[in-house]
Amino acid sequence: MIRFEAFSKSWGQVRAVESLSLEVRQGEVMVLLGPNGSGKTTCLKAAAGLLRPTSGAVRVGDPPLLSTEAEARRALSFLPQKVAFADALTGREALEFYRRLRGSSPARAAQALKTVALNGAADRTVSTYSGGMLQRLGLAVAALPEAPVLLLDEPTSSLDPDGLCAFYGLVQERRREGRSVFFTSHQLADVEQLADRVAVLVGGRLAALLTAAQLREKLSARGLMRVRLASCPQGLLEKLPGARFAAGELFVPGDAGTRAASLETIRHFGARVLGLTAEEGRIEALYRELVGGGP
């Protein structure tokens, strides 16, 4: 539904995105990750037809059309990173304004308010809204059209737990309907919750493209077991590759199978276990690796 074809964008000597080739398929949720200045917003704006490529192309829809064509824009709904509405309008009035612009039905507006859990504040003026409530109103506007593609730039940046639940529900609903969702995020938990695939940009270039299954495998491989021991028997560390012992704790890296086997080895050596905790790898650590920040 969205295809970047060797897409590059420059402003003078500044190269925001370099030769990006990437496809967002119908019915999938793709999350675009990357540090600040990596080109994420540039990619979304290009997909929305708001930027013209310096070279290459961005196509949207089925059949695919150049994103700058008016017909291509009808295939998508876009939520920018920063949303603003007239302060004097109520949330319902602001939504009604955009509903008429997009030609959506009144029933869609009512459903959008319900989806983002803004019903209780819909008749208050926008000037009274918090940042999170403004973000919810923006999501409601983005949810109005039944477009095949939903583009969202940092949609969870200001959301409270209720807003996050509403956002997750919106994305999952679009997936069930066979629509595509392409969004950027610094909230890495969003990836674990929602992504079918994850694309990582670094310095305007694609650094990694992972399926959800590949992401889970990488996280599992980066798991860690911490075992508190009365003492560390001689020779134990040599039998546990990558393990280290410090301040009375044995740190054993690896996936669940490796950790279970290591625990059997610890018992075989007769070590007295005083306590044990285990966790899967944190996506934050994997993210730092992918963007070049080291393990």
Buried (B, 14 or more C-beta within 10 A) or exposed (E): BBBBBEBBBBEEEEBBBBBBEBBBEEBBBBBBBBBEBBBBBBBBBBBBBBBEBBEBBBBBBEEBBBBBBEEBBBBBBBBBBEBEBEEEBBBBBBBBEBBEEBEBEEEBBBBBBBBBBBEEBBEBBBEEBEEBBBBBBBBBBBBBBEBBBBBBBBBBBBBBEEBBEBBBEBBBEBBEEEBBBBBBBBBBEBBBBBBBBBBBBBBBBBBBEBEBEEBBBBBBBBBBBEBBBEEBBEEBBEEBEEBEBEEEBBBBBBBEEBBEEBBEBBEEBEBEEEEBEBEBBBBEBBBBBBBEEEE
